[in-house]
Amino acid sequence: MEIQTTELYMKIQDALQENKRYIFLRGSSRSGKTITALQHLIITALSKPNTLITIARETQVSIKNTILVDFKGITGLKLMGG
């Protein structure tokens, strides 16, 4: 699989290689934070089975209206409860 990465993707990769436990992404609205992070998480999940990934935001509504929508768009999956 080949994807085009961004500078933000590489920052996530660098933080993981430095064994950072938490990675905080900052930037303006529509700057690509969610899509880039989801790309990285999907690749990690596919390449490292049994990996536990937690995605957190301030509210559940915020997750359903942003991250879950983008995840479904990237993967084409239909998820229960979302």
DASUL-V421948 format. One record per backbone hydrogen bond with DSSP energy under -1.0 kcal/mol. CO is the residue of the C=O (numbers start at 1). NH is the residue of the N-H. If there is no record, write none. Layout:
co->CO nh->NH
co->CO nh->NH
This chain:
co->6 nh->10
co->7 nh->11
co->8 nh->12
co->9 nh->13
co->10 nh->14
co->11 nh->15
co->12 nh->16
co->13 nh->17
co->14 nh->18
co->15 nh->20
co->16 nh->19
co->28 nh->31
co->32 nh->36
co->33 nh->37
co->34 nh->38
co->35 nh->39
co->36 nh->40
co->37 nh->41
co->38 nh->42
co->39 nh->43
co->40 nh->44
co->41 nh->45
co->42 nh->46
co->43 nh->47
co->44 nh->48
co->48 nh->51
co->59 nh->63
co->60 nh->64
co->61 nh->65
co->63 nh->68
co->66 nh->70
co->67 nh->71
co->68 nh->72
co->69 nh->73
co->70 nh->74
co->71 nh->75
co->72 nh->76
co->79 nh->82
